[in-house]
Amino acid sequence: MILNIGNRVRKRRIAKGWTMMDLAYEAEMDFRQIGRIERGEVNFTIGTLLKICKVFNIKLKDLVK
């Protein structure tokens, strides 16, 4: 599940033409954290996912489906 969410984050980021640094800046997060999320290396909080969803202008259910 964690890796699936990470893959969805990566796909959306790439679709926007953004680097991990771009997403990190927009979400006010460390870019290394974005990398760990995309690789499925960390358990993230709902708050972290909500920040990412806000940047992508999507609902949480669209990211965790």
C-alpha positions as CSV (number, residue, x, y, z in Angstrom):
1,M,0.0,0.0,0.0
2,I,2.8,2.5,0.9
3,L,4.6,1.8,-2.3
4,N,1.4,2.1,-4.3
5,I,0.8,5.6,-2.8
6,G,4.4,6.5,-3.5
7,N,4.0,5.5,-7.1
8,R,0.9,7.6,-7.4
9,V,2.7,10.6,-6.0
10,R,5.6,10.1,-8.4
11,K,3.2,9.7,-11.4
12,R,1.4,12.9,-10.6
13,R,4.6,14.8,-10.0
14,I,6.1,13.7,-13.3
15,A,2.8,14.5,-15.1
16,K,3.2,18.1,-13.9
17,G,6.8,18.1,-15.1
18,W,8.1,18.7,-11.6
19,T,11.2,17.5,-9.8
20,M,11.1,16.2,-6.3
21,M,12.5,19.6,-5.3
22,D,9.5,21.4,-6.9
23,L,7.0,19.2,-5.1
24,A,8.9,19.6,-1.8
25,Y,8.8,23.4,-2.2
26,E,5.1,23.5,-3.0
27,A,4.2,21.1,-0.2
28,E,6.7,22.8,2.3
29,M,8.5,19.6,2.9
30,D,12.1,18.3,2.6
31,F,12.8,16.9,-0.8
32,R,14.4,13.9,0.7
33,Q,11.1,13.1,2.4
34,I,9.4,13.2,-1.0
35,G,11.9,10.7,-2.3
36,R,11.3,8.4,0.6
37,I,7.6,8.6,0.1
38,E,7.9,7.8,-3.6
39,R,10.1,4.8,-2.9
40,G,7.8,3.5,-0.2
41,E,10.5,3.7,2.4
42,V,8.6,5.5,5.1
43,N,5.3,5.4,6.9
44,F,3.8,8.9,6.4
45,T,1.1,10.7,8.3
46,I,-2.3,11.7,7.0
47,G,-1.1,15.3,7.4
48,T,1.8,14.7,5.0
49,L,-0.6,13.1,2.5
50,L,-3.0,16.0,2.8
51,K,-0.1,18.5,2.1
52,I,0.6,16.6,-1.1
53,C,-3.0,16.4,-2.1
54,K,-3.4,20.1,-1.6
55,V,-0.5,20.8,-3.9
56,F,-2.0,18.5,-6.6
57,N,-5.5,19.8,-6.0
58,I,-6.9,16.3,-5.4
59,K,-8.8,14.5,-2.7
60,L,-7.1,12.2,-0.3
61,K,-9.2,9.2,-1.7
62,D,-7.7,9.8,-5.1
63,L,-4.2,9.2,-3.8
64,V,-4.9,6.3,-1.5
65,K,-7.6,4.4,-3.6
